[in-house]
Amino acid sequence: MADRDNLVLIGMPGSGKSTIGQCLADRLGKRFVDTDALVEASRGCSLQAIVDAEGPAGVLAAEETEAQALDCRDTVVATGGSMVYSEPAMTALRRLGTVLWLDVPLAALQERVGSGADRGLAMRPDQDLSDLAFERLPLYARHADLRIPCAAGASPEEITATIVDRLDTPARDEGDDGPG
């Protein structure tokens, strides 16, 4: 059974998982953990350095390791955008708490991330952000307990307020319950 005092944020690169995660943690009086920071700390280098040295598979392996090792209570967890590729990682995260998908329009993501060439993204050289979205959106939908639509111009505080409101509402609407 998941510890529902934890909240786990998933979503595309540039969706604001770290920023909104910190804002949500502050608002709810929870701790905040960013799995990208955990990966960088454990490997002693940036995500981009991992991609450069080991390719996307290196990032995926490191993310999976960190997700499976994560043990926290009363925490908001921001995950790497590629975490959804790993069933073991997502199983571990689902055990930790409620999984929230920050669903941001592709145009807004492209504006925020650009080519992503220096962000340490787990993507092949022949892919762009649109390709990643096509590949990942079904995975986010499958793993999320709750989808949080994030309007392109919404502030982190507005999105945080939406999340808090949605968490306080017992009935889930729009089929956003995630896997069932």
C-alpha positions as CSV (number, residue, x, y, z in Angstrom):
1,M,0.0,0.0,0.0
2,A,1.3,3.4,-1.0
3,D,2.1,6.0,1.7
4,R,-0.4,8.6,0.5
5,D,1.5,11.3,2.4
6,N,4.0,11.3,-0.4
7,L,3.4,13.0,-3.8
8,V,5.3,11.9,-6.9
9,L,5.5,14.2,-9.9
10,I,6.0,12.9,-13.4
11,G,5.9,14.6,-16.7
12,M,7.9,15.8,-19.7
13,P,11.2,17.7,-19.5
14,G,10.2,21.3,-18.9
15,S,6.9,20.5,-17.3
16,G,8.0,22.2,-14.1
17,K,8.3,19.1,-11.8
18,S,11.2,20.6,-9.8
19,T,9.8,24.1,-9.6
20,I,6.2,23.0,-8.8
21,G,7.4,20.2,-6.6
22,Q,9.3,22.7,-4.4
23,C,6.3,25.1,-4.4
24,L,4.0,22.2,-3.5
25,A,6.3,21.0,-0.7
26,D,6.4,24.5,0.8
27,R,2.7,24.9,0.6
28,L,2.0,21.5,2.2
29,G,4.8,21.6,4.8
30,K,6.5,18.6,3.2
31,R,10.1,17.8,2.3
32,F,11.2,18.0,-1.3
33,V,13.4,15.5,-3.2
34,D,14.4,15.8,-6.9
35,T,15.5,12.4,-8.3
36,D,17.7,14.2,-11.0
37,A,19.7,15.7,-8.1
38,L,20.0,12.3,-6.5
39,V,21.3,10.8,-9.7
40,E,23.8,13.6,-10.1
41,A,25.0,13.3,-6.5
42,S,25.3,9.5,-6.7
43,R,27.2,9.6,-10.0
44,G,29.2,12.7,-9.1
45,C,28.4,14.4,-12.5
46,S,25.6,16.0,-14.4
47,L,22.9,14.2,-16.3
48,Q,24.5,15.6,-19.5
49,A,27.8,14.0,-18.6
50,I,26.1,10.7,-18.1
51,V,24.4,11.0,-21.5
52,D,27.7,11.9,-23.1
53,A,29.6,9.0,-21.5
54,E,26.9,6.3,-21.5
55,G,24.1,7.4,-23.8
56,P,20.4,7.6,-22.8
57,A,20.6,4.1,-21.3
58,G,23.0,5.4,-18.6
59,V,20.5,7.9,-17.4
60,L,17.7,5.4,-17.4
61,A,19.7,2.9,-15.4
62,A,20.7,5.6,-12.9
63,E,17.1,6.8,-12.5
64,E,15.9,3.3,-11.9
65,T,18.5,2.7,-9.2
66,E,17.6,6.0,-7.4
67,A,13.8,5.3,-7.6
68,Q,14.2,1.8,-6.2
69,A,16.4,3.1,-3.3
70,L,14.2,6.0,-2.4
71,D,12.6,5.8,1.0
72,C,10.8,8.8,2.2
73,R,7.8,10.0,4.2
74,D,5.8,13.2,3.9
75,T,7.7,14.2,0.8
76,V,7.1,15.6,-2.7
77,V,9.3,13.8,-5.2
78,A,10.1,15.3,-8.6
79,T,11.2,12.6,-11.0
80,G,13.3,12.7,-14.2
81,G,11.1,12.8,-17.2
82,S,12.3,9.5,-18.5
83,M,11.6,7.6,-15.3
84,V,8.4,6.3,-16.9
85,Y,10.4,4.0,-19.2
86,S,11.2,1.8,-16.2
87,E,8.6,-0.5,-14.8
88,P,10.7,-1.3,-11.7
89,A,11.2,2.5,-11.1
90,M,7.5,3.3,-11.5
91,T,6.5,0.4,-9.3
92,A,8.8,1.7,-6.6
93,L,7.4,5.2,-7.0
94,R,3.8,4.1,-6.9
95,R,4.5,2.4,-3.6
96,L,5.8,5.7,-2.3
97,G,2.7,7.7,-2.9
98,T,0.2,9.3,-5.2
99,V,1.6,9.8,-8.7
100,L,0.7,13.2,-10.3
101,W,1.3,13.8,-14.0
102,L,2.0,17.5,-14.9
103,D,0.6,17.6,-18.4
104,V,1.9,20.7,-20.2
105,P,1.1,21.5,-23.9
106,L,3.9,20.5,-26.3
107,A,4.3,24.1,-27.6
108,A,5.0,25.3,-24.0
109,L,7.5,22.5,-23.5
110,Q,9.3,23.3,-26.7
111,E,9.6,27.0,-25.7
112,R,11.0,26.0,-22.3
113,V,13.4,23.2,-23.3
114,G,14.4,24.1,-26.9
115,S,16.4,21.3,-28.4
116,G,17.3,19.9,-25.0
117,A,20.8,19.4,-26.2
118,D,22.4,20.4,-22.8
119,R,19.8,19.1,-20.4
120,G,20.9,15.5,-20.1
121,L,17.7,14.2,-21.7
122,A,17.4,10.4,-22.3
123,M,16.7,10.7,-26.0
124,R,18.3,9.3,-29.1
125,P,20.1,11.7,-31.5
126,D,17.4,11.2,-34.1
127,Q,14.7,12.3,-31.6
128,D,13.3,15.7,-30.8
129,L,10.9,16.8,-28.0
130,S,7.9,16.0,-30.2
131,D,9.1,12.5,-30.6
132,L,9.6,12.1,-26.9
133,A,6.1,13.4,-26.2
134,F,4.6,10.9,-28.6
135,E,6.6,8.1,-27.0
136,R,6.1,9.2,-23.3
137,L,2.5,10.6,-23.1
138,P,0.9,7.1,-23.0
139,L,3.3,6.1,-20.3
140,Y,2.5,9.1,-18.1
141,A,-1.2,8.4,-18.6
142,R,-0.7,4.8,-17.6
143,H,1.3,5.5,-14.5
144,A,-0.5,8.6,-13.1
145,D,-3.0,8.4,-10.3
146,L,-4.1,11.9,-11.3
147,R,-3.5,14.0,-14.4
148,I,-2.9,17.7,-13.7
149,P,-3.5,19.8,-16.9
150,C,-1.1,22.7,-16.8
151,A,-2.0,25.7,-18.9
152,A,0.9,27.2,-20.8
153,G,0.8,30.5,-18.9
154,A,-0.1,29.2,-15.5
155,S,2.4,30.1,-12.7
156,P,3.8,27.5,-10.4
157,E,1.6,28.9,-7.6
158,E,-1.5,28.5,-9.7
159,I,-0.6,24.9,-10.7
160,T,0.2,24.2,-7.0
161,A,-3.3,25.5,-6.0
162,T,-4.9,23.3,-8.7
163,I,-3.0,20.3,-7.3
164,V,-4.1,21.0,-3.7
165,D,-7.7,21.5,-4.8
166,R,-7.7,18.2,-6.8
167,L,-6.1,16.3,-3.9
168,D,-8.8,17.7,-1.6
169,T,-11.6,16.6,-4.0
170,P,-12.5,13.0,-3.3
171,A,-14.1,12.3,-6.7
172,R,-11.8,12.3,-9.6
173,D,-13.2,13.8,-12.8
174,E,-12.4,13.6,-16.5
175,G,-11.1,10.1,-16.3
176,D,-7.9,11.3,-14.6
177,D,-7.8,8.5,-12.0
178,G,-4.9,6.9,-13.8
179,P,-4.4,3.1,-13.7
180,G,-7.2,1.2,-12.1
